[in-house]
């Protein structure tokens, strides 16, 4: 199992809809969540810490889900 930190930059209006679909996939694996307020461009940042077994597969699924935002991934432990 790996601990992975995922930083999402999402449009504020559709943040809830996107997060709902992400959390349905990783239910029970979330260690920590941080929500940051939107910036001047209307993008809200969300930082998730997840406990996953296959980080590459999760990243591929998330990139398919997130169309109008940015995603960055950092593996905290192997």
C-alpha distance (Angstrom), angle and dihedral (degrees) to the residues before:
residue distance angle dihedral
X1 . . .
X2 3.79 . .
X3 3.78 131.4 .
X4 3.80 108.2 -134.0
X5 3.81 127.8 -173.1
X6 3.79 113.8 -150.5
X7 3.80 121.2 -168.2
X8 3.79 114.1 -161.3
X9 3.77 125.4 -169.8
X10 3.80 106.0 -163.1
X11 3.80 136.7 170.6
X12 3.80 106.5 -97.0
X13 3.82 94.2 -130.3
X14 3.80 95.2 56.8
X15 3.82 98.2 33.3
X16 3.80 95.3 105.4
X17 3.79 95.1 49.1
X18 3.81 92.8 50.0
X19 3.80 94.3 44.1
X20 3.79 91.4 50.5
X21 3.80 91.8 57.0
X22 3.83 91.8 45.3
X23 3.79 94.4 49.1
X24 3.82 91.7 49.0
X25 3.81 88.0 60.6
X26 3.81 97.0 45.9
X27 3.81 99.5 35.7
X28 3.79 111.9 157.1
X29 3.80 93.7 14.7
X30 3.82 99.3 82.4
X31 3.79 114.0 112.6
X32 3.81 100.9 173.1
X33 3.82 139.1 -2.6
X34 3.82 128.6 -164.1
X35 3.81 123.1 -172.5
X36 3.79 119.9 -161.0
X37 3.82 124.9 -164.6
X38 3.80 119.7 -104.0
X39 3.79 119.7 -89.0
X40 3.81 126.7 -133.5
X41 3.82 90.8 -79.1
X42 3.82 92.3 56.0
X43 3.81 96.2 -108.2
X44 3.78 118.3 137.1
X45 3.80 121.7 -157.8
X46 3.79 122.5 -138.1
X47 3.80 122.8 -173.9
X48 3.83 117.7 -160.8
X49 3.79 129.0 -174.1
X50 3.79 110.9 -158.0
X51 3.78 135.7 -178.0
X52 3.81 105.5 -139.3
X53 3.78 137.9 163.9
X54 3.83 98.1 -152.8
X55 3.81 111.1 33.0
X56 3.82 95.3 174.8
X57 3.81 93.2 57.4
X58 3.81 91.3 47.7
X59 3.80 92.0 50.6
X60 3.80 90.8 50.7
X61 3.82 91.3 51.2
X62 3.81 92.5 47.4
X63 3.80 93.2 50.6
X64 3.80 88.1 54.1
X65 3.80 91.2 51.1
X66 3.81 98.6 45.2
X67 3.79 110.9 67.5
X68 3.83 105.0 155.2
X69 3.78 99.7 35.8
X70 3.77 144.5 60.4
X71 3.77 129.4 -107.9
X72 3.80 131.2 -162.9
X73 3.78 125.9 -179.7
X74 3.78 131.9 -157.3
X75 3.82 123.7 -176.5
X76 3.82 107.7 -140.7
X77 3.81 98.1 -176.7
X78 3.76 135.0 10.4
